[in-house]
Amino acid sequence: MTPPRRKAAARPFAVGAGDRVVVTGGAGFIGSAVVRALLGRGAAVTATVEPGGGTENLDGLDVDTTTVDIRDRDAVFGAVAGARFVFHVAALYGFWPRDPTLFYDVNVAGSRNVIDAAVAAGCERIAYTSSVATIGLGGTAEGTPATESSYADVAHLFGSYKQSKYVAEHEVLRAAAEGAPVVLVQPTFPLGPRDRRPTPTGKLVLDFLNGRMPGYVDTTMNVVHVDDLADGHLRALEDGAQGRSYIIGGENLSMSKLLEMLSGATALPAHDRKFPSSLAVVQPLPPISSKGASSPRALGTPRGGPHVAHPHALRRQPGPRRARLQLAPGHRGGRGLGPVVRGQRLRQPRSARPHRLGRTRDHALIRPRRRPCRCCRR
């Protein structure tokens, strides 16, 4: 006699028709994709929009929008009230900010406001969008892939964005340890429609299409379609474990392969000029894998491909003006090459100049080799 089949366990956090869901940053690139995925489930979605932000990505969608600065605690509490689920996607992203504290105000304090508001409102689940930039790479030099459980060396977190996201992630994990029903999503590099700003990967595609790429560095990255990334957000919220992190990635592509695919799709010529890694603005990181115990494979594999990631860090060098300011006396970490007067070009005696700053077509700073001395040939 064949034993009766067991009924599949009910999914207590499944997003259903009529569920009120709040998406912070809902008009952004990733946020608007999450909104569309939720609307496909029949959810009643409220998207928060930053003050002065556009809503073009939400045109034609049956979604409520509300303008909220996530640094405003009272406004966040009001927007989240009555929601069953919250997706906290909003974040401040950029390089070399004029005011680094703004990253912490938005990414750290803003995230705490959203988590506290969701807990106070009695939300059943919260999905927090983190970043693969917070993952540690300690054993990757020996060929051991990093996973969601790998901790980062803070000395390798370059820039205010990565540092603030690292701190924010720990604040979210602290809230989870105190009982907040939150799961964390760590996206790789998304590509897809509605990337208006654009993201670094989107800009790479635009630069190729507009003929602004003089060549490439053959590194490897993991790219994921933004719709697959949105699907991963929903699966993490519904099936993920409280307080656990999940890398959501797509397909591993070398830079040359990505450019070859773009060339095949557009009939534009592929670049054959390969730059040495010493001049790279995009510098690769060792392999990252999500094949650990907390792998999103347990959540079901999205249609975009396997969850094995080789993301790279984007380290943009400062422009010449900012470089001069950072070398002036009084700037932390500066060498002090003399006073900088607004509107005046910095000039120092030749002996005081450690090197001249050159610029590539993509505005990256390069340091040329020092010419040998004529007398001693050193």
C-alpha positions in Angstrom: 0.0 0.0 0.0 1.4 3.3 -1.0 1.7 5.7 1.9 -0.3 8.9 1.6 1.6 12.0 0.5 2.3 14.6 3.1 0.7 17.9 2.4 3.2 20.7 1.7 3.8 22.9 4.7 2.0 26.2 4.4 4.3 29.2 3.8 3.5 31.6 6.6 5.1 34.6 5.0 3.8 34.1 1.4 2.9 37.4 -0.2 -0.7 37.2 -1.3 -3.4 39.3 -3.0 -4.4 42.4 -1.0 -1.3 42.3 1.4 -0.1 45.8 2.1 3.6 46.0 1.4 5.9 49.0 1.7 9.0 49.3 -0.5 11.5 52.0 0.5 13.3 53.4 -2.5 10.5 52.0 -4.6 11.1 54.3 -7.6 14.7 53.3 -7.9 16.3 50.7 -10.2 16.1 47.7 -7.9 13.1 49.0 -5.9 10.9 49.5 -8.9 11.6 45.9 -10.0 10.6 44.7 -6.5 7.4 46.7 -6.8 6.6 45.0 -10.1 7.2 41.6 -8.7 4.9 42.4 -5.8 2.2 43.7 -8.1 2.4 40.4 -9.9 1.3 38.7 -6.7 -1.6 41.1 -6.3 -0.2 42.9 -3.3 -1.2 46.5 -2.4 2.1 48.3 -2.7 3.2 51.6 -1.2 6.5 52.9 -2.6 8.4 55.6 -0.7 10.2 58.1 -2.8 13.1 60.4 -1.7 12.3 64.1 -1.6 12.8 65.5 -5.1 13.2 62.1 -6.6 11.5 61.1 -9.8 8.8 58.4 -10.2 9.3 57.6 -13.9 10.0 54.0 -13.1 6.5 53.6 -11.6 4.6 55.2 -14.5 1.5 53.2 -15.4 1.6 51.0 -12.2 -1.2 50.7 -9.7 1.0 51.7 -6.8 0.7 54.3 -4.0 3.6 56.6 -3.7 4.6 58.7 -0.7 7.5 61.1 -0.3 9.6 60.1 2.7 13.1 61.0 3.9 14.2 57.9 5.7 16.2 60.0 8.1 12.9 61.5 9.3 11.9 58.9 12.0 8.3 60.1 12.3 7.7 60.1 8.6 9.0 56.6 8.3 6.8 55.3 11.1 3.8 56.9 9.4 4.6 55.3 6.1 5.1 51.8 7.5 2.0 51.7 9.7 -0.4 49.0 8.7 2.0 47.1 6.4 2.3 43.3 6.6 5.7 43.3 4.9 8.5 45.8 4.3 11.3 45.8 1.7 14.0 48.2 2.7 15.8 48.9 -0.6 16.5 52.6 -0.3 20.2 53.6 0.2 22.6 56.3 -0.7 25.2 55.2 -3.3 28.2 57.1 -4.6 31.9 57.8 -4.6 34.1 60.4 -3.0 31.3 62.4 -1.2 31.7 65.9 -0.1 30.0 65.0 3.2 30.8 61.4 4.2 28.5 61.6 7.2 25.5 61.7 4.8 26.1 58.0 4.0 25.8 57.1 7.7 22.7 59.3 8.2 20.9 57.5 5.3 22.3 54.0 5.2 22.8 53.4 8.9 20.4 55.7 10.8 17.8 55.5 8.0 17.9 51.7 8.1 17.4 51.7 11.9 14.4 53.9 11.5 12.8 51.5 8.9 13.5 48.4 11.1 12.2 50.1 14.2 9.1 51.3 12.4 8.4 47.9 11.0 8.7 46.2 14.4 6.5 48.9 16.0 3.9 48.4 13.3 3.8 44.6 13.9 5.1 43.7 10.4 5.5 40.0 9.9 8.7 40.1 7.8 11.3 42.7 6.7 13.7 42.2 3.8 16.8 44.4 4.0 18.9 45.0 0.8 22.5 44.9 1.8 25.5 44.4 -0.6 28.1 41.8 -1.6 30.6 44.6 -0.7 30.2 43.6 3.0 31.4 40.0 2.5 34.9 39.0 3.7 37.5 37.6 1.3 40.0 36.2 3.8 40.4 32.7 2.3 39.9 33.5 -1.4 43.6 33.9 -2.0 44.0 30.2 -1.4 41.1 29.4 -3.6 38.4 29.0 -0.9 35.3 30.8 -2.1 33.8 33.3 0.3 30.2 32.8 1.4 27.5 34.8 3.3 29.2 33.7 6.5 32.6 35.2 5.6 33.4 38.2 7.7 35.1 41.2 6.1 38.4 42.9 7.0 37.4 46.5 7.6 40.7 47.7 6.3 39.5 46.5 2.8 36.2 48.4 2.9 37.1 51.3 0.7 34.8 54.4 0.5 32.0 55.7 2.6 29.4 53.6 0.8 30.9 50.2 1.7 31.8 51.3 5.2 28.3 52.6 5.9 26.6 49.5 4.4 28.9 47.3 6.6 27.8 49.2 9.7 24.2 49.2 8.6 24.3 45.5 8.1 25.5 45.0 11.6 22.8 47.2 13.0 20.2 45.1 11.1 21.7 41.9 12.4 21.6 43.4 15.9 17.9 44.1 15.5 17.4 40.5 14.3 19.2 39.2 17.4 16.7 41.2 19.4 13.8 39.6 17.7 13.1 41.7 14.6 11.8 39.5 11.8 14.3 40.5 9.2 16.3 38.7 6.4 19.1 40.2 4.5 19.7 40.2 0.7 23.1 40.7 -0.8 22.8 41.4 -4.5 25.7 41.1 -7.0 25.7 43.5 -10.0 22.3 44.1 -11.6 21.5 44.8 -15.3 18.2 45.6 -16.9 15.7 48.3 -17.8 15.0 51.5 -15.8 18.6 51.9 -14.7 18.3 55.7 -14.9 21.2 57.0 -12.8 22.9 54.6 -13.9 24.6 51.9 -11.7 28.3 51.2 -12.3 27.3 48.1 -14.4 24.7 50.1 -16.3 27.2 52.8 -17.0 29.6 50.2 -18.4 27.0 49.2 -20.9 26.2 52.8 -21.8 29.9 53.7 -22.2 30.2 50.7 -24.7 27.1 51.8 -26.6 28.2 55.4 -26.8 31.8 54.6 -27.8 33.4 55.9 -24.6 35.4 52.8 -23.8 38.9 53.0 -25.2 39.5 49.4 -24.0 38.9 47.0 -21.1 40.5 45.1 -18.3 39.7 41.4 -18.5 38.3 40.9 -15.0 35.4 38.7 -14.0 32.1 39.8 -12.5 28.7 38.3 -11.7 25.7 40.0 -13.3 22.1 39.4 -12.5 19.0 40.6 -14.3 17.2 43.1 -12.1 13.9 41.1 -12.4 15.7 38.0 -11.2 17.1 40.0 -8.3 13.6 41.2 -7.4 12.4 37.6 -7.5 15.2 36.7 -5.1 14.1 39.4 -2.7 10.6 37.9 -2.5 11.9 34.4 -2.1 14.3 35.5 0.7 11.4 37.2 2.5 9.1 34.2 2.1 11.5 31.3 2.7 14.6 32.8 4.3 15.5 32.3 7.9 15.4 35.3 10.3 18.7 37.0 10.7 20.3 35.2 7.7 22.0 36.7 4.7 21.5 35.5 1.1 23.6 36.3 -1.9 21.4 36.8 -5.0 23.5 36.5 -8.2 23.2 35.5 -11.7 25.8 34.6 -14.4 29.6 34.8 -14.2 31.0 36.8 -17.1 34.4 38.0 -18.0 34.6 41.6 -19.2 35.7 40.4 -22.6 32.7 38.1 -22.8 30.3 40.8 -21.7 31.6 43.2 -24.3 31.4 40.4 -26.9 27.7 39.8 -26.0 27.0 43.6 -26.3 28.7 43.6 -29.7 26.7 40.7 -30.9 23.4 42.3 -29.8 24.2 45.7 -31.2 26.5 45.0 -34.2 29.0 47.5 -32.7 32.6 46.4 -32.9 34.0 44.6 -29.9 37.0 46.2 -28.2 40.3 44.4 -28.7 42.4 46.8 -26.6 43.2 45.2 -23.3 44.7 47.4 -20.5 47.0 46.1 -17.8 45.4 45.7 -14.4 47.6 48.4 -13.0 45.5 51.0 -14.8 42.2 49.5 -13.9 39.5 51.6 -12.5 37.5 48.4 -11.9 39.7 46.1 -9.8 38.6 42.4 -9.4 38.0 40.6 -6.2 38.6 36.8 -5.7 35.7 34.4 -6.2 32.6 34.6 -4.0 30.2 31.6 -3.7 26.9 31.3 -2.1 27.0 27.5 -1.8 27.0 27.6 1.9 24.4 26.5 4.5 22.5 29.8 4.0 22.6 29.6 0.3 19.5 30.9 -1.6 19.5 27.6 -3.4 17.4 26.5 -0.5 14.9 29.2 -1.6 14.7 27.9 -5.1 16.9 28.8 -8.0 15.8 32.0 -9.9 15.5 31.7 -13.6 18.6 33.8 -14.2 21.1 31.1 -13.4 23.3 29.7 -10.6 24.1 31.6 -7.5 27.9 31.7 -7.8 29.3 35.2 -7.8 32.6 36.8 -8.8 31.8 40.4 -8.0 34.4 43.1 -8.2 34.9 46.3 -6.2 34.7 49.6 -7.9 37.4 51.9 -6.7 37.1 55.3 -8.4 40.1 57.5 -8.0 39.5 61.2 -7.0 39.5 64.0 -9.6 42.5 66.3 -9.8 40.8 69.1 -7.8 39.8 66.7 -4.9 43.3 65.1 -5.0 44.8 68.6 -4.5 42.5 69.3 -1.6 43.3 66.0 0.0 47.1 66.7 -0.3 46.7 70.1 1.4 47.6 70.7 5.1 44.9 70.0 7.5 43.3 67.2 5.5 43.3 63.9 7.2 45.8 61.6 5.6 47.2 64.4 3.4 50.9 65.0 2.9 50.6 68.8 3.0 51.9 70.1 -0.3 50.9 73.7 0.6 47.8 75.8 0.9 44.9 75.5 -1.6 43.1 78.8 -2.5 39.7 78.6 -4.1 40.0 79.4 -7.8 43.8 79.2 -7.7 45.8 76.4 -9.3 48.0 74.6 -7.0 51.7 75.0 -7.8 54.7 73.8 -5.9 58.5 73.8 -6.6 59.5 70.8 -8.8 61.4 69.3 -5.9 58.2 69.3 -3.8 56.1 67.5 -6.4 56.1 63.7 -5.7 54.7 63.0 -9.1 52.5 64.5 -11.8 48.9 63.5 -12.1 47.8 62.3 -15.5 44.3 61.4 -16.6 42.9 58.7 -18.8 39.8 59.2 -20.9 37.6 57.8 -18.1 39.0 60.5 -15.7 40.9 58.0 -13.6 44.2 59.2 -12.2 47.4 57.5 -13.1 50.9 57.8 -11.8 53.5 57.6 -14.5 56.9 56.0 -14.0 59.5 58.3 -12.6 62.2 59.2 -15.2 65.7 58.1 -14.2 68.2 60.7 -13.0 70.6 61.8 -15.7 73.6 61.8 -13.4 73.2 58.6 -11.6 70.7 56.8 -13.8 68.6 55.7 -10.9 
